[in-house]
Amino acid sequence: MGKQDKAKSKLVYIDNLRIFLISLVVLHHLSITYGAPGGWFYNESEAGFPEIIPLSMFVATNQAFFMGMFFFISAYFVIPSLQRKGVGRFAKDRLIRLGIPTLFFFFILFPLTVYVRNKFIFEEQISYLDYVFRYGVFGFGPMWFVEALLIFTLAYLLWRVLPKRKVRVGSGSLPGTKTILLLATLIGLGQFIIRIWLPVGWSMPFTNFQFPHFLQYIFLFSLGTVAYNRNWLDQIDGKKGWRWFALVQLLIFVGFPVLFVTGGAMDGDVEVFMGGVTWQSLTYAIWEQLVGFGLILSLLGIFKFYFNRQGSFAKKLSSSAYGVYVFHSPILVVISFAFLDFGVPQFWKFVVLAPVALVVCFATGHLIKRIPVAKSIF
């Protein structure tokens, strides 16, 4: 298939990957609600032993790859979109599709989420309008990703346009295993250095950018454009995907528990993993990148081989995915309130409510797409 034909064709497995990744985002934040480590609008509990181990493995594995993979996939389609639309229309479309939802969340959905939590869960006597007009409770929340994607995309556009660079579309060999492992290790070392001063959990005021993870995001966005230019995705197959998947399983199910136990996490000493000059922080930063790159490659290969088709239901899910990302914050807080008195242990509360959250979020995303004005944005 020629390069122009590929730009026009629909890579169905990428759409299916988006469904999977968006679902992980929803479950990631739901797991933090019910005991996993991390920050979210509402934390109902803090898991103890042994539930903390699978929950920590889940959020650590997600953090290692899913947002970076979003940046990679988004960047992969920047070049064909730019070639098809031209600079002016492309920039306008990006500003609308990324900028409007970001502003909508900042001014409307963020205070709404805080209001629902404080009014119905914390039982504060306050109105939504108070949060908006009196206290100015605004924020980007999880929309930091869309905010960053807009910045990355516009930066790439400037890099392309100002010197009038021409992108050479051709082919090139997919980097070998040793090169990929070396690159992942180097990024891990870079993030370890950043975390000496900015530990995991630190975010930049106002923007909510989490710089302890941003080195990976920048590299993967850049690699996404290179992958399109050099036709890398066509060189990934199911066999390569399964090899990387096997390696990742060892890192997750053997490497993480060993690191978790030997590093002192069982004694509650988790800060040494988050940053500073510690062997735990160094090892965790490298583990994170090895898992991240391995999962991205494995999922691309596996989905390409097994999930490169869609029925009508999957098409509706994929078209709703962006709306799910934008609206899932208040939805999860509402679900938390609705099941506040659900009398089961918190870990099992997460397990039981996971499918409920996914159904409600995707149904909402689908309904949003049916609104004429919102259809072209979400």
N, C-alpha and C positions, 0 to 999 in steps of 0.2 A: 504493500500500500504506500502510495506517495505521501510526502509530507503534507501537502495541501489537502489531500483526501483525508488524512488522519485528523487534521485540524477540524474538518467538518463532521467527521463521524463521531458517534456517541460512544464513549468508553463506558459501557454499562457497569462493569465491575467497579469503576471508580464511584459511580453513583451508589452502588451497594456498599462500598466502603464508607461513604459518607453516612449512610444510615447506621452502620455499625459504630462509627466514631461518635456520632451525635448521641446514640444510645449510651455509650460509655460516659460521655459528659454528664448526662442526667444521672446515671447510677453512681458516678464518682461523687457528685455533690449530695446525693441521697445517702450514700454510705458515711459521709462526713457528718451528716445530720444525726446518724445513729451509731456513732462511736469511733469512726476512723479518724486518724490524725489529719488535721488541716483546718483551714478557715472557711466558714460559710455563713450565710445570713442567720441560720439557726442551728445550734448544736444542742440536741436534746440530751445527749449522754456522752460519756467517755468510756470506751471499751476497756475492760480489764483482760487479764489472761484467762483462757487462751484465745478469746475472740479477737484480741488486738493483732494477733499474727496474721490471719487471713485478710483482715481489713487493711492492715498496713501493706501487705503484699499487693493487694488490689489497687490501692491508691498510688503506691510507689511505682507499680508497673504502668498504670495509666499515665502518670506524670512523666514517665521516661519517654513516652513516644507520642501520645495522641495529639497534643497541641502542635508538636513539631511536624507530625504527619499532615495536619491541617494546613500548615504553612507550605509544606512541600507540594501538596496537591493543588493548592490555590495558585502557587507560582507556576506550576506546570502549564496552566491554561492561560497565563498572562500573555505570552507571546502570540499564540494563535488568535486570541481575542483582539489584541492590539493590531495584528495584521489585517484582520477582518473588518474592524470598525474604524481604524485610523485613530490618530492621537486625540483629537478633540472629542469625538463621540465616546471613545474608551474612557477618557478622564471623567467626562460627564456621567457616564453610567456607573463608574466606580464610586464617585462622590454620592450619587443617589442611593445605590444599593448598599454601600457600607456606611456612608455618613448619616443618612436619615434614621436607620435603625439604632445607630449608636446614640444619636441625640434623643431619640424617643425613649430609649432605655434610661439615659442619664437624667432626663427631666420628668419622666412619667413612671416608668416601671421600677426604677430603683426606690424612689420614695414610696411607691405602692407596696413593694415587697417589705420594706421596713415597717410601714403602717400595719399591714396584715399581721406581721409577727408581733409587734408591740401591742396592738389593740386586742387581738384575739388570743394570743398565746401568753403574753406577759400581762394582759388585762389592764393596759394603760388607758386612761380616759383622754383620748386625743383624736382629732379628726385628720383625715388625709390631707385636707387643705392646709392644716397647720404645718404639716411636714413640708409642704410645697412652698407656701408663701411666708410663714412665720419663721421656720427654722432652716429652710433651704437645704433639706436633706437630699443631696444629689450624689451620684457616683456612677462609675462605669461598671463595677461588679465584674461579671464574667465577660462583658463586652470589651474588656481590654484586648481580647484577641482581634476583634473586628477593627478596633481603633489602631492596633499595631499593624494589621494587614493593610489598612488604608495607607499608613505611613510608608510601609515597605513598598507597596505598589507604586505610590507616587514618587518615591525615591528612585525606583527602577525606571520609571517613565522619564524622569529628569536625566538619569544616566544615559538613557537611550537617545533622548531628543536634543539636549543641549549641544553636544558635539556632533550630532547627526550620525551616530553610530549605526552601522548596518549589522544585523544579526546574521551570521552565517549558519544556515540550517543544513545540517549534514548528518553524518553518522560517526559514532565513536564507540569503542568497546566499553561496556560496563566495567567499572573498577573491580578488580579481583578481591577475593576474601581478605588477603593480607592488607591491601590498601584501605579497605573499609574498616577493618579492625584498628588499623593505625589511626585513621581519621577520627574514629569514635573515641579512641584513647586520648588523642590530642585535645579534642573538644572537652572531654572529661577533665583533663588537667587544667584547661582554661577556666572551666566553671569552678573547679576546686579553688583556683587562685582568686576568682571573684568572690567566692563564699568565705574567704578569710575575713573580708570586711562586710559583705552583704550575705548573711546566711539565708538558707532556704526559709521562706515565709516572709522575707522582707519584700515590700513593694514600694514603688516610687509614689510619693504623695500625689494625689489628684488623678494621675494617669492609671494607677493600679498596675503598672508594669512590674513584673517580677524578674528583675535583672539576674538573680541567681540561675535562671533558666534561659536567658535570652540569647546566649551565645549559640546554643543549639538552634533556636528559632531562626536566627539570622543566617546561619550556615545552611539550614534545610530550605529556607526560602530561596537562597542563591542556587542551591543544588537543583531545586525544582525547575528553574529556567535552563540550567545546563542539561538536565535530563531531557527536556523537550528538544533542545538543539541537537543533542547527540543520540536521540532515539533510544534512550536507555530502557524505557518501560517495555519496549518490544523485545528486549533481551532477557527479561525476567520471566521465568516459567515456573510451573508448579513444582518441579524437582528442586530448583534452587530455593523456592519458598519453603519447602518442607525441611531442607537442610538447615536453613536459618532458624526455622521454628523449633527444631530439636535442640539447637544450641541455646536458644532463649529459654526453653523449659528448664534446662539445667541451671541456668543463671537465676531463674525465678524460684524454682522449687527446691534447689539445693543451695545455691549461692546466697540468696537472700536470708534464709533462716540461719545459716552459718554466720553470716555477717551480723545479723540481728542479735544473736545470742552471744557471740564472742566479743562484740563491740560494747556490751553492757546495757543493751536496750531492755533486757529482762529486769534490770534493777531500776528502770525508769530513767536512765541516762541517755536520752535521745538527742540532746542538743549537740553532742559531739559528732553526730552524723550530719547535722544541718550546716555546719561551717566551722571556721577556725582552722588552726594548724594542727589537725589530728589525723591519725591514720584512718579513722572511721570516715571522716569527711572525704578524704582522698579516695578511698576505696568505693564509697557510695557514689561519688561523682562519676567515676569510671564505670562502675556497674550500671549506672543509669544510662550512660551513652551506649554501652554495648547492648543492653536490652533494647534501647530505643531504636538504634539502627537495625538490629536484628529483627525486631517486630515489624518495622516498616517494610523491609525487604520481604519478609516471610508473608505478610498479609497481602502485599501487592501480587506476589506469585500465586498464593493460594486462591485469592479472590479472582484473579485473572483466569485461572484454570477451572475453578468450580462454580463461580458465581458471576459469569459474564453474560447473564440474561436476566430479564425482568418481566414479570407479569404485571397486570394492571394494579394489583395491590402494592407491589414493591415500587412501582412508579409513583403512586400517591405518597408513599413513605418518603421517597427520595425528594420529591418536590416540596414536602413539608419540613424537611430537615432544618433549613435555615430558620424558619419560624419557631421550631422547637428550641433552637439555641437561644434565640432572642427572648422567648417568653417563659422558659422553664423555671426561672428563679421564683417568681410569685406563685407559680403552680405548685412547686415543691413545698413552699411554706404553707400554702392552703391545705395540701395533703397532710402535712405534719400536724396542722391544727385539727383537721377532721379525724385523725387517728390518735389524737393526744392521749386518750384514755384506753387505747387498745392494749389490753393487758398481757403482753408477751415480752420476753427478754428483748433488749434493744437490737441485738444482732439478728434475731429472727424477725423482728419488726422490719428491718431493712430487707431481708429476703422476701417476706410476704408482700411488702409494698413496692418492691422493684417493678413487677409487671404492671401494677396499678399506675405507677408514675409514668411508665413508658406509654401506656395506652392513652392516658389523659394528655400527656405532652404532645404526642403525635396527632391525636384528634384535634387538639387546639391548633397545631400548626396547619392541619388540613383546612380547618374552618377559616383561619386567617387568609389562606390562599384563595378562598372563595369570595373575599371582599374585593371588589373591582379595583379600588385605589391601591390596596396592599398587594395585590397579585403580582405586580411588576417589581415590587421592592423585596418581598419576602419569598 
